[in-house]
Amino acid sequence: MKEGVLKLGNRDWAIGERTGIFGVLNVTPDSFSDGGRFEGIDAALEQARRMAEEGADVLDIGGESTKPGFEDVSVEDEIARVVPVIEGIVSDSSMPVVSIDTTKAAVARAALEAGAEIVNDIWGFQRDSEMAAVVSDYDASCVLMHNSRGGWCRDGVLDSIRSSWEESVSIALKAGLSEDRIILDPGIGFTDTRDQDLEILRNLSALRAIGFPMLLGASRKRITGEPFGLTLNERLETTLATTSLGIGEGIDFVRVHDVIENVRVAKITDLITRG
C-alpha cells in the first residue's frame, strides 16, 4: 500500500500527499516526557485543543506509561483516565481523529466505545489475544509496533522488525481488519541499545518498502538525547531532525510531543521531497 487511501477511522487519508502528525497526549502521572502535566481532564482537554490548533491530525491518548521500568496500571484505572478525555474531545466535531495508546483490549474497547477511532498497540496485537478482534469489531484503524522487549525474532534488527510486523499483520487480517486500516511502527526507543535505534533510522526506506504506511515515534526518545547528553527538555531540535529524515525516507506519520514545530518541519520537508 505504498500509495492509495488509508482509513483513519471514518476518515480517508491519501498516502503520499503529506506527512500526518500524531500528537502525544499522556494523561498519566509518570510518562517519561510529560508525566503529570495533563493528568486532569481540564488540562488534558486544553492540551488537546492546543495540539488541534497547531495542526495535529491525530490525538494519541495514553493512560499508562510505557517507559522502561514502568508500573502496570489496572484496566479500571486506565479506563478512568482516558475515557473522559476522549469523550470531551469527540464532543467537538472539529477536533482531529482520536487514537488510544494501550496494550489492553478492555481499555481499547472502552476507548472505541467513547469515540476513539484508532488503536495504537506497542505490542502489535501480540500481547493481548483479544486486541485484534476488538479493533475489528469497531471497524477501527490500528498502529502495530515492533517491540523488542518481547525478544528479538531474529538476529538482525531489520529482519526482526520485518518478522514481527509479518506476525502482527497476519493477526490483524485474520481478525477481519483490512490492509487499508493498518499502520506499522518500527519501535524506536523500544530497543536494547541506541545503536539499534540508529540502525532503524538509517534504514527507514527499506522498512517502508514493505508497503504499509509507517509511523515514526522518535520524539524525545533516548536516541535524541543520550548521544549528546541532552535532557528531555533539550531534545526538540534533535527530534525535528528525525522527523525531517524520516519524511525524506518515506515515512507517512510522525508521533510527537511538540506539534507546531514538527508541523512546520513536515511542511517544508514535504514541499521538498513530495513536491
Secondary structure, DSSP 4 states (H G I P E B T S, - for coil): --SEEEEETTEEEEETTS-EEEEEEE-SS--TTTTTTT-SHHHHHHHHHHHHHHT-SEEEEESS--STTPPP--HHHHHHHHHHHHHHHHTSTTSPEEEEE-S-HHHHHHHHHHT--EEEETTTTSS-TTHHHHHHHTT-EEEEE--GGG--SSSSHHHHHHHHHHHHHHHHHHTT--GGGEEEE--TTSSS-HHHHHHHHHTHHHHHTTSS-BEE--TT-GGGTGGGT--GGG-HHHHHHHHHHHHHTT--EEEES-HHHHHHHHHHHHHHHT-
